[in-house]
Amino acid sequence: MRNIFAVAGIVIKELYRRKDFYVLFILTALICLLMGSVNIFNDDRIIRFLKAICLLLIWIASLVIAVTTAARQIPTERENRTLLPLLAKPLTRPQLILGKFFGCWFACGLALLCFYLFFGALAASREHQWPWAHYFQAATLHWFMLGIVVALSLLGSLVFAAPSSNATIILVAVAFILFVGRHLDQVALQFPGLGRTIVYAVYFAIPHLELFDTRDLIVHEWPLIRWSYFSLALLYALAYTAFFLLATCLVFRRKPVN
């Protein structure tokens, strides 16, 4: 664990040395401040709509940070010729993968904390209340969803040729799952025979990231998710994350390091 957290610490420091996070945070903050300053007829529906747009921006920014950070980890080490010296130390390949994963995941968690604290403070300044339990559930589910995305991006970095192509493919796949994945069971009914079986197989195989999209908890102030269901959702995310990390370790075992 000492080796794993040492690698994770390097990844976190690397992220905050780069300008990606700061640019996305400043852009998101400026747009949220601009929307928060708008007061249109004191209409609750418009206020909820503005909150939904701000949370959508937070989701987009966090996905970009997670995918781009994880996608460049192994290729950058290979290009800089630091991969072999790392593995020459008392550091195994699974430890390196886990260190990269935890570094990217914890960095995403810190970025999410900044985003949600800023948005919560902005919303509380207008509404004079802060439903912290709603924010806790939404942010935690969001963070665990990013764990699946980070693990998938690490796997893609060993499969696809360049970080740019990997990031593009992963972002398209995540968008497909979020917007189309939930409807695949209904799409399957339109296919006969083997086609229906294939679509159903895809539906049950993909990680349903839309389950972690709980922005309506904050936007519409819906009742809290039952804590038993909340815990099951976290276990669901951990299971898919572990599966993708195991696949990454197996692929990395057969990859040359030079």
N, C-alpha and C positions, 0 to 999 in steps of 0.2 A: 504493500500500500504506500510505503514511503516513495518508491520509484514512480508509482502511478500519480501521486499527488504532486511530485516534483515536476513531471511533464505537464500536468494540468496547470500548475502555477505559471509555467513558461507560456502556455497558450493564452491564459488570461492576460498576462502582461503584454503579449504581442497584440491582442485585440485592442487594448486601450492605448497602445502606441500608434495604431493606425487611425486614419481619419474617418473610416466608414461609419463607426458608431456615432461620432460627434456630428457628422453631416446629417445623418438620418434623424438623430435626436433633435437637432436644432430645427430642421425642416418641419418635423412633426410638431414640435413645441410652438413654432410660429403659426402654423395652420390652426392648431388647437386654440391658441390665444386669440387669433383673428375670429374664429368661430365663436369662442366664448364671449367675445366683446359684442357680438351681434344680439340685438334684442328685437325680435320681430313680433309685435303685437302681443307679447307675453303668452304666446300660444304654446301649450305643453307639447303638442305634437311636433312642432318645429324644433323645440328644444331637444326632444328625444331624437329627432332626425339628425341634428348636429352632433349629439353625443355618439350616435351610431357611426357617423362618418369619422369622428376622432378615433374611436376604437378600431375601426377598419384600418386607419392609417397605422395604428400601433401594431396590428396584426401583420400588415404588409412589411413594415420596418423590421419587426422581429424575425419574420421568415427570411428576409433578405440577409440579415445578420447571421442567422443560424446556418443557412445553406452556404453562403459565400465563405464563412469562416471555416466550416468543416470541410468544404470541397478543396481548399488549398493546403490543408495540413500535410498530407503525405506527399503530394507532388512537389511542394516547396522544399521539403526535406530532401527529396531526391535531386531536385535541380541544384540545390546548394551543396550537395554532396555531404550532408550531415547525417544522413540516415544510417550509413554504415558505422560511423563513430558512435552514434547513439546506441546501436545494437551491440557494439563491441564492449560497451560497459555492462555491468551486471543488470541488464534490462532486456527482458524477453520481448518477442513481438506482440503477444497479447497484452503485456503491460504497457507497451507503447500505444497500442490502439485504445486501451482503456484510459490511459492518461490523456490522449488527444480528445476522446469523447467527453470525459469529465471536465476538461478545460473548456471546451466549446459549450457544454451544457451549463456549467456554472457561469460562464461569461454571458450567455443568453439570459440566465436568471438575474444577474446583476442589471443587464440592460432592461429587462422587463420591470424590475423593481423601480428603476428610474422612470420608465414610461408611466407605470400605473400610479406611482406616487405623484407625479406631475399632474396627470389627468385627474386623479382623485382630489388633489388640492384645488385644482381649477374648478371642478364640479362643486366641491364643498363651498367654495367662495361664493357661488351663485345660488346654491340650494340650501346652504346653512345646515347641512347634515352630511354624514359620511358613513354609509352602511358598510362597515369594514368587513363583515362576514361575507357579503356579496363579492367584494373586491378580492378577498382571500380565495374564495372558491374559483372565481373566474381566472385570477392570475395563476393559481396553482395548476389548474387544468391546462391552461395555456402553456405553462412551463413544461409539464410532462408531455404534452403534444410535441413541443419542440425537441424533446429528447428523442422521439421517434424520428423526426426529420433529421436531426444531427447524425444519428446512427445510420440512417439511409444514405445521407450525403457522404459519410466516411466510406461506406460500401461502394458507392458510385465512384469515389475518387480512385479506387483500385480497379474499376471495370472500364471506365471511360478514359479517353486519351488525355484530355486537357481539363483543368478546373473550370474553364468557361463553359465548355459543353456539358460537363457534369452538373454545374449549377443551373444551367438552362433546363436540362432534362428533369432534374429534381423539382424545380419550381413549377414546371408544366405538370408533372405528375401530382404534386401536392394540390395544385389548382384543380386538376381533374378530380381528385378524390374529394375535395371540399365541395365542389359544385355539382359533380355528376355521380360520384360514388354512391351516394345515398339513394339514387334512383335506379341503380343497375338491376335491382330485383324486379322492378316494374318493366324495365327495358327487356329483360330476359323473356317475359311473357309474349313478346312480339316475335320471337324467333322459334322456329320449330326444331325438334330433335336435338342434334349435337350442338347447334348454335346456342340453344337455351342452356344446355349443360355447361358450356364454356363460360357464358356470361354469369351464370350462377356461381361457378367456381371462382371467377374473378371477384365477384361481389363478396364472397365469404373469405377470400384470401387477403384482400387489401386491408390495411389498417384504416378504420373509419375515423378519420381526423375530425370530421364534422361533429362527432360526439363531444368534442372538447371545446366547441365554439359556444360559449355561454355568455356572449355579450349582452343578450337580452336580460340577464340577471341585473345588469347595471343600467341598461337603457330603460327598461320598462319596470324595473324594481319588482321583478317576479319573486315569489317565495324561494327560499333557499333550497338547493338540492338536498335530498335526504342524505345524511352522512354515510349511510351504508352504500348507496349508489355512487356517491362521490369516491369512496374507497375502492369500489369495484372498478371505476373508471381509471383510477391511478394504477391498479394492478393490471388492467388491460394494456395501458401504455407501457408499463414496465415489461410485460411479456413480449410485446412487439419490439421494444428497444433491445431486449436481451437476444431476441432472434436475429435481428440485423447485426448486432455486435458479434454474435457467434459466427454468422456468415462472413463478416468482415475479417475476423481472425483466421478462418479457414482459407479464405482467398489470399490473405496476406502471407500465409505460410508458404505458398507456392510462388510468390512473387520474388524476382531478383531485387536486391537492394542497391545494386550499383547502377 
